Amino acid sequence: MTDPAESYDATPFLPGRAGASLTALRRAAADCRGCPLHRDATQTVFGAGRADARVMLVGEQPGDQEDRQGHPFVGPAGHVLDRALAEAGIDPDLAYVTNAVKHFKFEQAARGKRRIHKAPDLRELTACRPWLAAELRAVDPELIVLLGATAGKALFGSSFRVTRQRGVLLPCPPLDGEGEERADRVVATIHPSAVLRADDRESVYAGLVSDLRVVAAALD
């Protein structure tokens, strides 16, 4: 029997030509059916920002507000991220923001209409990785910021741990279809939603800003 996980792959939905622009990628991603997450999500939420951005920020997946509005980081976590970037000395308007997974994964609350976030699994991350790889090639940023464990695993694999590798410059591993390590540098930190969930928000937020200052210093 064929393992259904084998069909989890966004590659067939990418534009056929190499070096596709962000506009072409965004248009193609709108019709992606590379994994089952598209069935319940409102829409694909592709990355947004400058095509010549020096920094690419990669989160986990769209949240409830992102799924409804069709843009990444427009909910509460996005507001935390914008504030932390500005405080670290990085202009949010000069960055490109995206997620490792492009559809909102959730479960319906037992009561009411609330949709409860669920973390994407490894199969879903793997299926969506071609989109992230294509975005990285299109933008070609100087630095990549991984926001949270899921983003880290999307780029480095399941053994990646933000708690052990945050706030330091790391080399970018090979992208899909490439055999060599890229020159881009990577900094991992917590996802801004962790600030909203923390008991000690001030301390957790300060840690996020501190990690982002490593990025700002590397860009100077």
C-alpha positions as a Markdown table, in Angstrom:
| # | Residue | x | y | z |
|---|---|---|---|---|
| 1 | Met | 0.0 | 0.0 | 0.0 |
| 2 | Thr | 1.2 | 3.5 | -0.9 |
| 3 | Asp | 2.0 | 5.7 | 2.1 |
| 4 | Pro | -0.3 | 8.8 | 1.8 |
| 5 | Ala | 2.5 | 10.9 | 3.2 |
| 6 | Glu | 4.3 | 10.5 | -0.2 |
| 7 | Ser | 1.8 | 12.8 | -1.7 |
| 8 | Tyr | 2.7 | 15.6 | 0.7 |
| 9 | Asp | 4.8 | 17.8 | -1.7 |
| 10 | Ala | 4.3 | 21.3 | -3.0 |
| 11 | Thr | 6.8 | 20.9 | -5.8 |
| 12 | Pro | 4.3 | 20.2 | -8.6 |
| 13 | Phe | 2.6 | 23.5 | -7.8 |
| 14 | Leu | 5.7 | 25.7 | -8.2 |
| 15 | Pro | 6.2 | 27.7 | -11.4 |
| 16 | Gly | 8.0 | 25.6 | -14.0 |
| 17 | Arg | 10.7 | 28.0 | -14.7 |
| 18 | Ala | 13.8 | 28.4 | -12.5 |
| 19 | Gly | 14.3 | 31.8 | -10.8 |
| 20 | Ala | 10.6 | 32.7 | -10.7 |
| 21 | Ser | 9.8 | 36.1 | -9.2 |
| 22 | Leu | 8.0 | 36.6 | -6.0 |
| 23 | Thr | 4.9 | 37.7 | -7.9 |
| 24 | Ala | 4.9 | 34.4 | -9.9 |
| 25 | Leu | 5.5 | 32.4 | -6.8 |
| 26 | Arg | 2.7 | 34.1 | -4.9 |
| 27 | Arg | 0.3 | 33.6 | -7.8 |
| 28 | Ala | 1.2 | 29.9 | -8.0 |
| 29 | Ala | 1.0 | 29.3 | -4.2 |
| 30 | Ala | -2.6 | 30.5 | -4.2 |
| 31 | Asp | -3.5 | 27.2 | -5.9 |
| 32 | Cys | -1.2 | 24.9 | -3.8 |
| 33 | Arg | -2.6 | 21.5 | -2.8 |
| 34 | Gly | 0.6 | 20.0 | -1.7 |
| 35 | Cys | -0.7 | 18.8 | 1.7 |
| 36 | Pro | -4.1 | 18.5 | 3.3 |
| 37 | Leu | -3.9 | 21.8 | 5.2 |
| 38 | His | -5.4 | 23.7 | 2.2 |
| 39 | Arg | -8.7 | 22.0 | 2.8 |
| 40 | Asp | -9.7 | 23.9 | 5.9 |
| 41 | Ala | -7.7 | 27.1 | 5.6 |
| 42 | Thr | -9.3 | 30.2 | 4.2 |
| 43 | Gln | -6.5 | 30.8 | 1.7 |
| 44 | Thr | -2.8 | 30.5 | 1.1 |
| 45 | Val | -0.8 | 33.1 | 3.1 |
| 46 | Phe | 2.4 | 33.7 | 1.1 |
| 47 | Gly | 5.3 | 35.9 | 2.2 |
| 48 | Ala | 5.3 | 39.7 | 1.9 |
| 49 | Gly | 7.8 | 42.5 | 1.7 |
| 50 | Arg | 10.6 | 43.8 | -0.4 |
| 51 | Ala | 12.1 | 41.6 | -3.1 |
| 52 | Asp | 15.5 | 43.1 | -2.4 |
| 53 | Ala | 15.1 | 42.8 | 1.4 |
| 54 | Arg | 18.4 | 42.3 | 3.3 |
| 55 | Val | 16.6 | 40.3 | 6.0 |
| 56 | Met | 14.1 | 37.5 | 5.6 |
| 57 | Leu | 12.1 | 36.6 | 8.7 |
| 58 | Val | 10.6 | 33.1 | 8.8 |
| 59 | Gly | 7.8 | 32.1 | 11.2 |
| 60 | Glu | 5.9 | 28.9 | 11.7 |
| 61 | Gln | 2.5 | 29.2 | 9.9 |
| 62 | Pro | -0.3 | 31.8 | 9.5 |
| 63 | Gly | -2.5 | 32.4 | 12.5 |
| 64 | Asp | -6.2 | 33.1 | 12.6 |
| 65 | Gln | -6.0 | 36.7 | 11.6 |
| 66 | Glu | -3.4 | 36.0 | 8.9 |
| 67 | Asp | -5.6 | 33.2 | 7.5 |
| 68 | Arg | -8.5 | 35.6 | 7.3 |
| 69 | Gln | -6.6 | 38.6 | 5.9 |
| 70 | Gly | -4.2 | 36.7 | 3.6 |
| 71 | His | -1.0 | 38.4 | 4.9 |
| 72 | Pro | 1.7 | 37.1 | 7.2 |
| 73 | Phe | 2.2 | 38.6 | 10.7 |
| 74 | Val | -0.8 | 40.9 | 10.9 |
| 75 | Gly | -2.1 | 39.5 | 14.2 |
| 76 | Pro | -0.9 | 40.1 | 17.7 |
| 77 | Ala | 2.4 | 38.3 | 17.2 |
| 78 | Gly | 3.1 | 40.5 | 14.2 |
| 79 | His | 2.7 | 43.6 | 16.3 |
| 80 | Val | 5.1 | 42.2 | 18.8 |
| 81 | Leu | 7.6 | 41.4 | 16.0 |
| 82 | Asp | 7.4 | 44.9 | 14.5 |
| 83 | Arg | 8.0 | 46.5 | 17.9 |
| 84 | Ala | 11.0 | 44.2 | 18.6 |
| 85 | Leu | 12.5 | 44.8 | 15.2 |
| 86 | Ala | 12.3 | 48.6 | 15.5 |
| 87 | Glu | 13.7 | 48.4 | 19.0 |
| 88 | Ala | 16.6 | 46.3 | 17.8 |
| 89 | Gly | 17.4 | 48.8 | 15.0 |
| 90 | Ile | 15.8 | 46.9 | 12.0 |
| 91 | Asp | 13.2 | 48.7 | 9.9 |
| 92 | Pro | 10.3 | 46.3 | 9.6 |
| 93 | Asp | 9.4 | 47.9 | 6.2 |
| 94 | Leu | 12.7 | 46.8 | 4.8 |
| 95 | Ala | 12.4 | 43.1 | 5.7 |
| 96 | Tyr | 10.6 | 40.2 | 4.0 |
| 97 | Val | 8.4 | 38.1 | 6.2 |
| 98 | Thr | 7.0 | 34.6 | 5.5 |
| 99 | Asn | 6.2 | 31.3 | 7.2 |
| 100 | Ala | 7.6 | 27.8 | 6.9 |
| 101 | Val | 4.0 | 26.6 | 6.2 |
| 102 | Lys | 1.6 | 28.6 | 4.1 |
| 103 | His | -1.8 | 27.4 | 5.4 |
| 104 | Phe | -3.3 | 27.8 | 8.8 |
| 105 | Lys | -3.5 | 24.5 | 10.8 |
| 106 | Phe | -6.1 | 24.5 | 13.5 |
| 107 | Glu | -8.8 | 22.6 | 15.4 |
| 108 | Gln | -12.2 | 24.0 | 16.1 |
| 109 | Ala | -12.9 | 24.8 | 19.7 |
| 110 | Ala | -15.5 | 22.6 | 21.4 |
| 111 | Arg | -17.7 | 25.6 | 22.0 |
| 112 | Gly | -18.0 | 28.7 | 19.9 |
| 113 | Lys | -16.2 | 29.6 | 16.7 |
| 114 | Arg | -12.7 | 30.0 | 18.0 |
| 115 | Arg | -10.0 | 28.2 | 15.9 |
| 116 | Ile | -7.2 | 26.8 | 18.0 |
| 117 | His | -3.7 | 26.8 | 16.5 |
| 118 | Lys | -2.0 | 23.4 | 16.0 |
| 119 | Ala | 1.7 | 23.1 | 15.1 |
| 120 | Pro | 2.4 | 21.7 | 11.7 |
| 121 | Asp | 4.0 | 18.2 | 11.7 |
| 122 | Leu | 7.2 | 17.2 | 9.9 |
| 123 | Arg | 5.3 | 15.9 | 6.8 |
| 124 | Glu | 3.6 | 19.3 | 6.4 |
| 125 | Leu | 6.9 | 21.2 | 6.9 |
| 126 | Thr | 8.6 | 19.0 | 4.3 |
| 127 | Ala | 5.8 | 19.4 | 1.8 |
| 128 | Cys | 5.9 | 23.2 | 2.1 |
| 129 | Arg | 9.7 | 23.5 | 2.1 |
| 130 | Pro | 9.9 | 24.0 | -1.7 |
| 131 | Trp | 8.0 | 27.3 | -1.3 |
| 132 | Leu | 10.4 | 28.5 | 1.4 |
| 133 | Ala | 13.4 | 27.5 | -0.8 |
| 134 | Ala | 12.0 | 29.4 | -3.7 |
| 135 | Glu | 11.4 | 32.5 | -1.6 |
| 136 | Leu | 15.0 | 32.4 | -0.4 |
| 137 | Arg | 16.3 | 32.1 | -3.9 |
| 138 | Ala | 14.1 | 35.0 | -5.1 |
| 139 | Val | 14.9 | 37.4 | -2.3 |
| 140 | Asp | 18.5 | 36.2 | -1.7 |
| 141 | Pro | 18.7 | 37.9 | 1.7 |
| 142 | Glu | 21.9 | 38.7 | 3.6 |
| 143 | Leu | 20.4 | 37.2 | 6.8 |
| 144 | Ile | 17.6 | 34.9 | 7.6 |
| 145 | Val | 15.9 | 35.1 | 11.0 |
| 146 | Leu | 14.1 | 31.9 | 12.1 |
| 147 | Leu | 11.3 | 32.7 | 14.5 |
| 148 | Gly | 10.7 | 29.6 | 16.7 |
| 149 | Ala | 11.3 | 25.9 | 16.6 |
| 150 | Thr | 9.2 | 25.1 | 13.6 |
| 151 | Ala | 11.0 | 27.6 | 11.4 |
| 152 | Gly | 14.3 | 26.2 | 12.6 |
| 153 | Lys | 13.3 | 22.6 | 11.8 |
| 154 | Ala | 12.1 | 23.7 | 8.4 |
| 155 | Leu | 15.6 | 24.8 | 7.5 |
| 156 | Phe | 17.9 | 22.7 | 9.6 |
| 157 | Gly | 15.8 | 19.5 | 10.2 |
| 158 | Ser | 14.1 | 17.9 | 13.1 |
| 159 | Ser | 17.1 | 18.0 | 15.4 |
| 160 | Phe | 17.3 | 21.8 | 15.5 |
| 161 | Arg | 16.6 | 23.3 | 19.0 |
| 162 | Val | 16.1 | 27.1 | 19.3 |
| 163 | Thr | 16.9 | 26.9 | 23.0 |
| 164 | Arg | 20.5 | 25.7 | 22.2 |
| 165 | Gln | 21.1 | 27.7 | 19.0 |
| 166 | Arg | 19.4 | 31.1 | 19.4 |
| 167 | Gly | 21.0 | 34.4 | 19.1 |
| 168 | Val | 24.2 | 33.3 | 17.2 |
| 169 | Leu | 25.1 | 33.5 | 13.6 |
| 170 | Leu | 24.8 | 30.2 | 11.8 |
| 171 | Pro | 25.5 | 29.2 | 8.2 |
| 172 | Cys | 22.5 | 28.5 | 6.0 |
| 173 | Pro | 22.2 | 24.8 | 5.0 |
| 174 | Pro | 21.8 | 23.8 | 1.3 |
| 175 | Leu | 18.4 | 24.6 | -0.2 |
| 176 | Asp | 16.4 | 22.2 | -2.2 |
| 177 | Gly | 18.2 | 21.4 | -5.4 |
| 178 | Glu | 21.5 | 22.8 | -4.2 |
| 179 | Gly | 24.5 | 20.8 | -3.0 |
| 180 | Glu | 26.5 | 23.4 | -1.2 |
| 181 | Glu | 26.0 | 25.5 | 2.0 |
| 182 | Arg | 24.8 | 29.0 | 1.1 |
| 183 | Ala | 26.7 | 32.1 | 2.2 |
| 184 | Asp | 23.7 | 33.5 | 3.9 |
| 185 | Arg | 23.8 | 33.7 | 7.6 |
| 186 | Val | 21.0 | 32.6 | 9.9 |
| 187 | Val | 20.0 | 33.7 | 13.4 |
| 188 | Ala | 17.3 | 31.8 | 15.3 |
| 189 | Thr | 15.2 | 33.2 | 18.1 |
| 190 | Ile | 11.8 | 32.6 | 19.7 |
| 191 | His | 8.5 | 33.2 | 17.9 |
| 192 | Pro | 7.0 | 36.5 | 19.0 |
| 193 | Ser | 3.9 | 34.6 | 20.0 |
| 194 | Ala | 6.0 | 33.2 | 22.9 |
| 195 | Val | 6.1 | 36.7 | 24.3 |
| 196 | Leu | 2.3 | 36.8 | 24.4 |
| 197 | Arg | 2.1 | 33.4 | 26.2 |
| 198 | Ala | 4.8 | 34.1 | 28.7 |
| 199 | Asp | 4.2 | 34.8 | 32.4 |
| 200 | Asp | 7.1 | 37.2 | 32.4 |
| 201 | Arg | 6.5 | 39.0 | 29.1 |
| 202 | Glu | 9.0 | 41.7 | 29.8 |
| 203 | Ser | 11.9 | 39.3 | 30.2 |
| 204 | Val | 10.9 | 37.1 | 27.2 |
| 205 | Tyr | 10.5 | 40.2 | 25.0 |
| 206 | Ala | 13.9 | 41.5 | 26.0 |
| 207 | Gly | 15.4 | 38.2 | 24.9 |
| 208 | Leu | 13.8 | 38.5 | 21.5 |
| 209 | Val | 15.1 | 42.0 | 21.1 |
| 210 | Ser | 18.6 | 40.9 | 22.2 |
| 211 | Asp | 18.6 | 38.2 | 19.5 |
| 212 | Leu | 17.4 | 40.6 | 16.8 |
| 213 | Arg | 20.2 | 43.0 | 17.8 |
| 214 | Val | 22.6 | 40.3 | 16.7 |
| 215 | Val | 21.0 | 40.5 | 13.3 |
| 216 | Ala | 21.2 | 44.3 | 13.3 |
| 217 | Ala | 24.9 | 44.2 | 14.2 |
| 218 | Ala | 25.6 | 41.7 | 11.4 |
| 219 | Leu | 24.0 | 44.0 | 8.9 |
| 220 | Asp | 26.1 | 47.0 | 9.7 |
